[in-house]
Amino acid sequence: MPKYYLTTAIDYSNGDPHLGHALEKVGADCIARYRRLRGDDVHFLMGMDEHAQAVLQAAEQHGLSPQAWVDRMAETFDGFWRRLACSNDDWIRTTEPRHHRAVAALLERIATAHPDDLFVGEYEGLYCVGCEEFKQPAQIVDGRCIEHPTRELVPTRERNHFFRLSRYRDQLLALIRSGELRVEPGIRRNEVVRLLEDGLQDISISRNRQSWGIPFPGDPEQTVYVWFDALINYLSATGYPEPGYERLWPADLHVIGKGITRFHCIIWPAMLLSAGLALPREVWAHGYVQWDGAKMSKSAGTAVALGEAIDRHGPDALRYFLLREVGFEADGNFTWERFDERYTADLADGLGNLVSRSLAMLAKYRDGIVPAAAEETSLDLAGVEACAAYARAMDAIDLRGGAEAAWGLVATANLYIQQVAPWALAKAGREAELDVALAALGRTLYRLAVVAAPFIPGKARLLWLSLGLQADGLGDAWPTLEHPPVEGLATTRTEVLFPKPASV
């Protein structure tokens, strides 16, 4: 069983989660669930980034100690991800002792392997508290950070520890161009390559006398820079530096937002190269969720509360909408109108209607038992083709394409019912033909329960159970999709999967 170590960016503890966070988490969860279906030994990591100045400021504003504040934030974020059915295997927090040990160990390893990669100097520049980063001219528009245009940049000068990032420019270019370090999608890879071609500056990796953070090894007056600290979480969660961490490392996929590619595709790999550790195999940088063309963010405020969006049609519906409508590559818009339209068309009138009709006909004409009719139909051929297209898309992390393949089969099955008209076959006494049609629908529901599970895990499980199958069998069903073993199953009519709201 091949190992598949998948991570998301850890969430920053300075405010509540929004739809942008949700897109990343449900997208990564969709990938994790799909890889499990394909038989991989998945280890899925999520967590919290709990240090730095902005977190300290947020705690002070709420009258709490930093630890009490991050404890509250961790509970809030974890609660939302549980509501959205995220199946992460680990939840790391950068205030944990295991993370502190790993940060110190990596710095020590760099100091041993390449001692001149770490040095002390002075830094002066414009600092964005929102990004926790000194900004380069290309990252500033009209005197503001392009990621946090509502915040003032802070002129800062201090003595710091530095990392010799410039040394790794050529090596990183070669690794990314060769595909040894995959940066996807292509538009993000091109952006990272351009950054590297423009040259790299050495970076400050400590902050002077901050009261909330990891003390810099050997220099108690300095705190490890939050981004240097945070990136190491992916390694901390493997048990590094203890023996056996190689069971998980290197990461197979880092899922991040497009605004932090510089950290994950340049700084993080350079840190690992300096330490003599393996690089992650792939970084996927998704786009942003927008409202009226503007990025949703904590600092700018959001027009949509995450809890409200979940409550609208349920967690599975929001998962589906984000991955099908917004997508996992470019920026995409969220509007209530499109959410309602997609819910009605794809979920209520699409999958929900197909499941209700098929189970009702099985109950009416065959007492709920899927007939033993092995004759292959046009619907079966469409099902096999849809599963193959789905696999191609999901292997390429084309989550929208995966959803389109699955729901294309939904549309085909609903059309099949209209064309074959099982009710007319029953009325005419054409029992053998009716068996063929009902068996084909049973096989289609089986296929759909499996391929829909990464997107709508809760409702897919209900569909699976309604077919008379055991819940623990869904995760092992991928090899059976070509010939679903449904003959003789005792189906039950389930609750309406996606009820139509009377009004929204």
C-alpha positions in Angstrom: 0.0 0.0 0.0 1.8 3.2 -1.1 2.2 6.0 1.4 0.5 9.3 0.6 1.4 12.2 3.0 -0.9 15.2 2.3 -0.9 18.5 4.1 -2.8 21.8 4.0 -1.4 25.2 5.0 -1.9 25.6 8.8 -4.5 28.2 9.7 -3.4 31.5 11.2 -4.8 32.1 14.7 -5.7 35.8 14.4 -9.4 35.5 13.4 -12.2 33.2 12.4 -12.1 30.9 9.3 -13.9 32.0 6.1 -14.8 30.4 2.8 -11.2 30.7 1.5 -10.0 28.5 4.3 -12.9 26.1 3.6 -12.1 25.7 -0.1 -8.5 24.6 0.8 -9.6 22.2 3.5 -12.4 20.5 1.7 -10.3 20.3 -1.5 -7.5 18.6 0.3 -10.0 16.4 2.1 -11.5 15.4 -1.3 -8.0 14.5 -2.5 -7.3 12.5 0.7 -10.6 10.6 0.4 -9.9 9.8 -3.3 -6.4 8.5 -2.6 -7.8 6.3 0.1 -10.3 4.9 -2.4 -7.4 4.1 -4.7 -5.7 2.1 -2.0 -3.1 4.6 -0.7 -2.0 4.7 2.9 -3.0 8.3 3.4 -1.8 10.5 6.2 -3.6 13.8 6.1 -2.3 16.7 8.2 -4.1 19.9 9.1 -3.4 22.3 12.0 -2.9 25.8 13.4 -0.2 28.5 13.1 -0.1 30.0 16.5 2.8 32.4 16.9 3.7 35.9 15.7 2.8 39.5 16.2 -0.7 39.5 14.8 -1.7 36.6 17.1 -0.4 38.5 20.1 -2.3 41.6 19.0 -5.5 39.6 18.6 -5.1 38.1 22.1 -4.6 41.5 23.6 -7.6 43.0 21.9 -9.8 40.2 23.4 -8.3 40.5 26.8 -6.8 37.0 26.8 -3.3 35.5 27.2 -1.8 34.3 23.9 -2.2 30.7 24.9 -5.8 31.1 25.9 -6.5 32.9 22.6 -4.9 30.2 20.4 -6.6 27.5 22.4 -9.9 29.2 21.5 -9.0 29.6 17.9 -7.9 26.0 17.5 -11.2 24.8 18.9 -13.1 27.1 16.5 -11.2 26.0 13.4 -11.3 22.4 14.3 -15.0 22.6 14.9 -15.7 24.1 11.5 -13.5 21.4 9.8 -15.4 18.7 11.6 -18.7 20.2 10.5 -17.3 20.0 6.9 -16.4 16.3 7.4 -12.6 16.8 7.0 -11.0 13.4 7.6 -7.5 14.6 8.7 -5.4 12.0 10.5 -3.4 14.6 12.6 -4.0 18.1 13.9 -0.7 20.0 14.6 -0.4 23.2 16.5 2.9 25.2 16.5 2.7 25.7 20.2 3.1 21.9 20.8 6.4 20.6 22.2 6.9 18.2 19.2 6.9 21.2 16.9 9.4 23.2 19.1 11.7 20.3 19.1 11.6 20.0 15.3 12.3 23.7 14.7 15.3 23.6 17.0 16.5 20.4 15.4 16.2 21.7 11.8 18.1 24.9 12.7 20.8 22.8 14.3 21.0 20.5 11.3 21.4 23.5 8.9 24.1 25.0 11.2 26.0 21.7 11.1 25.6 21.0 7.4 26.1 24.5 6.1 27.2 26.8 8.9 27.5 29.8 6.6 23.9 29.5 5.6 23.0 31.2 9.0 24.4 34.6 9.9 23.6 37.7 11.8 22.8 41.0 10.2 20.6 44.1 10.2 17.4 44.3 8.2 15.4 47.4 7.3 12.3 47.4 5.3 8.5 47.6 5.2 6.8 44.9 7.2 3.3 43.6 6.7 1.8 42.3 10.0 -0.9 40.5 8.1 1.6 38.4 6.1 4.2 38.5 8.9 6.7 39.3 6.1 9.1 42.1 4.9 7.7 43.2 1.6 9.6 43.6 -1.7 8.8 46.4 -4.1 7.0 44.0 -6.4 4.7 43.0 -3.5 3.6 46.6 -2.9 0.9 48.6 -4.8 0.0 52.2 -3.8 2.1 51.8 -0.6 0.1 48.8 0.5 0.7 45.0 0.6 -1.1 43.4 -2.3 -2.4 40.6 0.0 -3.5 43.0 2.8 -4.4 46.3 1.2 -6.3 47.5 4.2 -3.2 47.4 6.5 -0.5 49.9 6.9 3.1 48.7 6.2 5.3 49.2 9.2 8.9 50.6 8.6 11.1 48.2 10.6 14.8 48.0 11.3 16.4 45.4 13.6 19.2 42.9 14.1 18.2 39.5 13.0 19.5 36.0 12.2 19.5 35.4 8.4 19.2 32.5 6.1 21.3 32.5 2.9 18.4 31.9 0.6 20.3 33.3 -2.4 22.6 30.3 -2.5 19.8 28.0 -3.6 18.4 30.0 -6.5 19.9 28.0 -9.3 19.3 24.6 -7.7 15.6 25.4 -7.1 15.2 26.6 -10.7 16.6 23.3 -12.0 14.5 21.2 -9.6 11.2 23.0 -10.6 12.0 23.1 -14.3 12.8 19.4 -14.4 9.7 18.5 -12.4 11.6 16.9 -9.6 9.9 19.5 -7.4 6.4 19.8 -9.0 4.6 23.2 -8.6 1.1 23.1 -9.9 -1.0 24.3 -11.6 1.2 25.6 -14.4 0.3 29.3 -13.9 1.7 29.1 -10.4 4.8 27.3 -11.5 5.5 30.0 -14.1 5.1 32.7 -11.3 7.6 30.9 -9.1 10.1 30.5 -11.9 9.9 34.2 -12.6 10.6 35.0 -9.0 13.6 32.7 -9.1 14.8 34.2 -12.4 14.7 37.7 -10.8 17.1 36.5 -8.1 16.8 35.8 -4.4 17.7 37.9 -1.4 18.8 36.4 1.9 16.0 36.4 4.4 15.6 37.3 8.0 14.6 34.3 10.1 14.3 35.8 13.5 12.6 38.7 15.3 14.0 40.8 18.1 12.6 40.2 21.6 9.1 39.1 20.6 7.3 37.7 23.7 5.3 35.1 21.8 7.2 32.6 19.7 9.9 29.9 19.7 13.2 31.2 21.2 16.0 31.2 18.6 18.5 28.4 19.6 21.5 30.0 21.3 20.1 33.5 21.2 17.3 34.1 23.8 17.0 37.8 22.7 15.6 36.5 19.4 12.4 34.6 18.4 12.2 32.3 15.4 10.5 34.1 12.5 6.9 32.9 12.3 7.1 31.7 8.7 10.4 29.8 9.3 8.7 28.3 12.3 5.4 27.5 10.6 6.8 25.8 7.5 8.5 23.2 9.7 5.1 21.9 10.9 5.0 19.5 8.0 8.2 17.9 9.2 7.2 18.1 12.9 4.2 16.0 12.3 6.3 13.1 11.0 8.1 12.8 14.4 11.2 14.5 13.2 14.0 14.4 14.4 13.2 11.1 16.1 14.0 7.9 14.1 11.2 6.7 11.9 10.1 10.1 10.6 11.1 8.9 7.1 8.0 6.7 7.1 6.0 9.8 6.2 8.6 12.2 4.9 8.9 13.5 2.2 5.4 15.0 1.8 3.7 13.8 -1.3 1.5 16.9 -1.7 1.4 20.3 0.0 -2.0 22.1 -0.7 -1.7 25.8 -0.2 -3.2 29.1 -1.4 -1.6 31.0 -4.3 -0.5 33.9 -2.1 2.0 31.8 -0.2 3.9 30.1 -3.0 7.1 32.0 -2.3 7.3 30.4 1.1 6.4 26.9 0.0 8.1 26.7 -3.3 11.2 28.7 -2.6 12.0 29.2 1.1 10.8 25.9 2.4 12.6 23.8 -0.3 15.8 25.9 0.3 15.6 25.2 4.0 15.4 21.5 3.3 18.2 21.6 0.8 20.4 23.3 3.3 19.6 20.7 6.0 20.1 17.8 3.5 16.5 16.6 3.7 14.3 15.3 1.0 12.0 17.9 -0.7 8.2 17.5 -0.9 7.1 15.9 -4.2 4.5 18.4 -5.2 3.0 21.8 -4.2 -0.6 22.6 -5.4 -1.5 26.3 -5.1 -5.2 26.9 -5.4 -6.9 30.2 -6.2 -9.1 32.4 -4.0 -12.8 32.5 -3.2 -14.1 35.9 -4.2 -17.2 37.9 -3.5 -18.0 40.5 -6.2 -14.5 40.0 -7.6 -12.7 40.7 -4.3 -10.7 38.1 -2.2 -12.4 37.0 1.0 -10.0 37.6 3.9 -10.0 38.2 7.6 -8.4 41.6 7.4 -10.8 42.9 4.7 -13.9 41.3 6.3 -16.1 38.9 4.5 -19.6 39.1 3.1 -20.3 35.5 3.9 -20.0 33.9 7.3 -18.7 30.3 7.0 -21.3 29.0 9.5 -24.1 30.6 7.5 -22.8 29.0 4.3 -22.8 25.6 5.9 -26.3 26.0 7.3 -27.7 27.1 4.0 -27.9 23.6 2.4 -25.7 21.5 4.7 -22.0 20.7 4.7 -22.0 18.3 1.7 -23.7 20.9 -0.5 -21.2 23.5 0.4 -18.3 21.1 -0.2 -19.7 20.3 -3.6 -20.4 23.9 -4.5 -16.9 25.1 -3.6 -15.2 22.3 -5.6 -17.5 22.3 -8.6 -18.4 26.0 -9.0 -15.4 27.8 -7.5 -12.9 25.2 -8.4 -9.4 24.3 -7.1 -7.2 26.1 -9.6 -8.1 29.7 -10.5 -10.0 32.3 -8.5 -13.8 31.8 -8.4 -16.8 33.7 -7.2 -19.2 32.8 -4.4 -22.7 34.1 -4.6 -25.8 33.0 -2.8 -27.7 32.9 -6.1 -25.2 30.5 -7.7 -25.1 28.4 -4.6 -28.9 28.0 -4.6 -29.0 27.3 -8.4 -26.2 24.7 -8.2 -27.8 23.1 -5.2 -31.2 22.8 -6.9 -29.9 21.7 -10.4 -27.1 19.3 -9.4 -28.0 18.0 -6.0 -31.8 18.2 -5.5 -33.0 17.7 -9.1 -29.9 15.8 -10.1 -28.5 13.2 -7.7 -31.2 13.5 -5.2 -34.0 12.9 -7.7 -32.1 10.0 -9.4 -31.7 8.2 -6.0 -35.3 8.8 -5.0 -36.7 7.6 -8.3 -34.5 4.5 -8.6 -35.1 3.3 -5.1 -38.8 4.0 -5.4 -39.0 1.8 -8.5 -37.0 -1.0 -7.0 -39.4 -0.9 -4.0 -42.5 -0.8 -6.1 -41.6 -3.4 -8.8 -39.1 -5.7 -7.0 -39.8 -5.3 -3.3 -36.5 -3.4 -3.0 -34.4 -6.3 -4.3 -31.9 -5.5 -7.1 -32.7 -8.0 -9.8 -30.1 -10.4 -11.2 -29.8 -9.1 -14.7 -26.3 -8.9 -15.9 -27.0 -7.6 -19.4 -24.8 -4.6 -20.1 -26.7 -1.5 -21.0 -25.8 1.9 -22.5 -26.0 3.2 -18.9 -23.4 0.7 -17.8 -21.1 1.8 -20.7 -21.6 5.4 -19.7 -20.8 4.5 -16.1 -17.5 2.8 -16.9 -16.5 5.7 -19.1 -17.5 8.2 -16.4 -15.4 6.4 -13.8 -12.4 6.4 -16.1 -12.8 10.1 -16.8 -13.2 10.8 -13.1 -10.0 8.9 -12.3 -8.0 10.8 -14.9 -9.3 14.1 -13.5 -8.7 13.3 -9.8 -5.2 11.9 -10.5 -4.4 15.3 -12.0 -6.0 17.1 -9.0 -8.6 18.5 -11.4 -11.4 18.4 -8.7 -13.8 20.3 -10.8 -13.3 17.8 -13.7 -13.8 14.9 -11.2 -17.1 16.4 -10.1 -18.2 17.0 -13.7 -17.5 13.4 -14.6 -19.5 12.1 -11.7 -22.4 14.4 -12.2 -22.3 13.8 -15.9 -23.3 10.2 -15.0 -26.1 11.5 -12.9 -27.5 13.4 -15.9 -27.1 10.3 -18.1 -28.9 8.1 -15.6 -31.8 10.5 -15.3 -32.1 10.6 -19.1 -31.9 6.8 -19.2 -34.9 6.6 -16.9 -36.9 8.9 -19.2 -36.0 7.0 -22.3 -36.4 3.5 -21.0 -39.6 4.3 -18.9 -39.5 1.4 -16.4 -43.1 2.2 -15.4 -44.2 1.5 -19.0 -42.2 -1.7 -19.1 -44.0 -2.8 -15.9 -47.4 -1.9 -17.2 -46.7 -3.8 -20.5 -45.6 -6.9 -18.5 -42.1 -6.8 -20.0 -40.5 -8.2 -16.9 -37.1 -9.2 -18.3 -36.5 -5.7 -19.8 -37.6 -4.2 -16.5 -35.1 -6.3 -14.6 -32.3 -5.1 -17.0 -33.2 -1.5 -16.4 -33.5 -1.7 -12.6 -30.3 -3.7 -12.3 -28.5 -1.0 -14.4 -29.8 1.7 -12.1 -28.7 -0.3 -9.1 -25.2 -0.5 -10.6 -25.2 3.2 -11.3 -26.2 4.1 -7.8 -23.3 1.9 -6.5 -20.8 3.7 -8.8 -22.1 7.1 -7.9 -21.9 6.4 -4.1 -18.2 5.6 -4.6 -17.2 8.5 -6.9 -19.3 11.1 -5.0 -17.9 10.1 -1.6 -14.8 12.4 -1.8 -17.1 15.4 -2.5 -20.2 14.6 -0.4 -19.1 12.0 2.1 -22.2 12.2 4.3 -24.8 11.9 1.6 -22.7 9.3 -0.3 -22.6 7.1 2.8 -26.5 7.4 3.1 -26.8 6.3 -0.5 -24.4 3.4 0.1 -26.4 2.2 3.1 -29.7 2.6 1.2 -28.3 -0.1 -1.3 -28.1 -2.5 1.6 -24.3 -2.4 1.9 -22.1 -2.2 4.9 -20.7 1.3 5.7 -17.1 0.0 6.0 -17.3 -1.5 2.5 -17.4 1.9 0.7 -13.7 2.6 1.2 -12.8 -0.7 -0.5 -15.2 -0.5 -3.4 -13.0 1.1 -6.1 -11.9 -2.2 -7.7 -15.5 -3.2 -8.2 -16.7 -0.2 -10.2 -16.5 -1.9 -13.5 -18.8 -4.7 -12.4 -20.7 -3.5 -9.2 -21.9 -6.5 -7.1 -25.4 -5.3 -6.5 -27.6 -8.3 -7.6 -29.8 -9.5 -4.8 -29.1 -6.5 -2.5 -32.1 -5.5 -0.4 -32.4 -1.7 -0.8 -34.3 0.7 1.4 -35.8 4.0 0.6 -33.8 6.6 2.4 -34.5 10.2 3.4 -34.4 12.7 0.6 -30.7 13.3 0.1 -31.1 17.0 -0.9 -34.6 18.3 -0.2 -35.7 21.3 -2.1 -36.1 24.3 0.3 -39.5 25.9 0.3 -37.7 29.3 0.1 -34.1 30.5 0.5 
